[in-house]
Amino acid sequence: MAGSEASGVEAGDGLARDYAAARHEAELLAGGTGDLAQRTLAYHHLFRHSGGGHAFPLLAAHGALWARGYFAWGGRAGAALSLAALHRPDLRRARLAGLAGFAEAFREINRRVFVEVYAGYRFTLAHGERAGAEAHLDPGLLDALNRCHRAGRRMRSLNPGERAYLFEACFRWEQRAVVAPAVAAAAAGFAWEPVRRLALRPSIRFAYMPRRETLHFADFADTDERIEKGLRAFAIAEAVGWGTVEARLSRYGALPAGFFAAAGTAFHATRARLLAGEPGPQRLPQPA
């Protein structure tokens, strides 16, 4: 093999190893489906690390924390509705198990989105401009993340148009590549039809949204509708201001006291603890 070909193969292997390392780190930080506070900590770190340019992690954190309350309400509603089958205990148990599985499927979707978002950011921070990076990330998303990192290296904040470009690239990709097939599978596997229809018609108002801006879904399984509503959520966030969007993560009652004051230190401590002694792929450099 010629020297240039050998070096190209080695470079490609190095990128593959580092992408695997980024995903391994993301999996550790994702924790289990119930580890919302830990994922919120990492999402918040990405937002801060990007100088506020990468807004998707912040809105994803709002979505996950809002869903925690929604599925708690859904569990109570399902338990009440299941009383109609009290005389058929096997059917009642099956319906409640189906509801629990449906909710868990959505928690896993949230976890999977986190893994993709965190791994993509970490990998592109280190290698986004290198030849071959496009083998590991969607080209449009790669371009948007590279613009964000380029601005960061120049100590420049993204302007609203650039922030919107990055949000939309990330959001559209994860909705079609990650969320759409998983939501379709979860919906298809939930046989309790009245409750399934109810669950897929949420009215969503994140903590930063004015009451008049509630997002009423006709069918959450519709990818185009999710994208439309997600872009609206971003526009509302731009209007109210990102400082408000960030601060109102605390309103869901899921984050520990003093979260924002200690967030930076807590993230690095959590990352170090999870990676300590890990036999996984070689680590990427410590993020700033």
Secondary structure, DSSP 8 states (H G I E B T S, - for coil): --HHHHHHHHHHHHHHHHHHHHHHHHHHHH-STT-HHHHHHHHHHHHHHTTT---HHHHHHHHHHHHHHHHHHHHHHHHHHGGGGTT-HHHHHHHHHHHHHHHHHHHHHHHHHHHHHHHHHHHHHHHTTSTTGGGTS-HHHHHHHHHHHHHHHTT----HHHHHHHHHHHHHHHIIIIIHHHHHHHHHT---HHHHHHHTS-EE--TTS-GGG-EE-S-TT-HHHHHHHHHHHHHHHHHH-HHHHHHGGGGGS-S-TTTTTTHHHHHHHHHHHHHTT--SS-------
